[in-house]
Amino acid sequence: MEKRRDVFQAIADPTRREILCLIAKEPLNLNSIAENFDMSRPAISQHIKVLDESGLVAMRKKGRQRFCHIRPQKMKEVDRWLEQFRQLWEDRFSQLDQVLNNLKNQDNEE
């Protein structure tokens, strides 16, 4: 049975977020990913495993190498969760705009 991890658990770690940023630009093999970090290749492999189990990345074999590809559609789960906060901040900025406009209008009247 395939183990599935929570997307939020996967992106909670800064190393995994950085890996996602790297492979978002282009698929990379494990050695190329590991070269960007000051940690062992097995440690990077563990991070990749968590990303794979969460569905954020897919591993594809090309010749003797395994390449890590991002699966951006899985990030929609994060985007949906963040949307509630985005709306909250947009509402607050709109209220702030109204307050500032009212203050500006009051200054112009004086």
N, C-alpha and C positions, 0 to 999 in steps of 0.2 A: 504494500500500500504506500502510495506517495504521500510524504509529509507536506503539509501546507502551513506556511507561517503567515502571520499578519503583516500586511504591507507597512503598517506604522511601526511595528517592531523592526522591520528591515531598515527603514529610513531613519530610525532613532540614532544609529551610530554614524558619526561624522566620516569615518573611513568609507562606509558603504555609500553614503551620499556622494562622496568624492569619486568613488568608482562609477557611480551612475552618471556623473557629469563627464567623466572621461569617455565612457563608451557611448554616450549620447552623440558625441561628435563622429565616432566611427567604431565599428566592432574591433576589439583588441583580443589578442591571445593572453593567456594568463601571465606569461613572462613579461609582456609589454605593460600589463597593468601593474605587476609587482614592482617594476622599475620606478614607478612613480611614488613609492612609499618606502619608508624606513622600517620595514618589517619583513619577516620571512615570507617566502612563497607559500608555505603551508598556512600561514595566518591569513594571507590574501585569499587562498582557496576556501578557507572557512567563511570568510565574508561573502565570497561569490556564492557559496552553497546557500547561505541565508537568503541572498537576493534571488537565487534560483527557486528556492522553496516558497518564496513569497509571490513568485510569478513576475517579478520585475525584470528579470533577465532570462535569456535562453542561451544554452550552450549549443554550438554547432561545430561539428568536426570537419576540418578541411585538411586533408592529408593526414599528417601526424599531429597536427595542432588542434587545440580546441579554442574556438573564438567565442567571446562573450558579446551578446547582442542585447541591447535594451529593448524592453517591451513597453513602450510608452502608454499603451492603452490601459495598463494596470494602474498607472498614475492617476487615472480619472477618479479612482476611489478616494485618493488624497484630495484631489481638486474639489470633489463634491463635499467633503468634510470641511474644507477651507472656505467654501462659498458662504457659509453662514457668517463667518467672521468678516469676510470681504463686504458683505451687505451691511453688517453692523457698522463697520468703519466708514463706508460710503454714507450711511445715514448720519453718522456723527459729523463727518466733514460737511455735509449739507447744512446741518444745524449751525456749525461754526461759521460757514459762509453767510448764513442769514444774520447771525449776531454781528459779524463784521460789517455787513452791508448796512444794518440798522445803525451801528455806531458811526459809520461814514456819512450816512444821511443826516444824522443828528449834528455832526460837525459842520456839514454844509449849510444847515439851516441856521446855525449860530452866527 
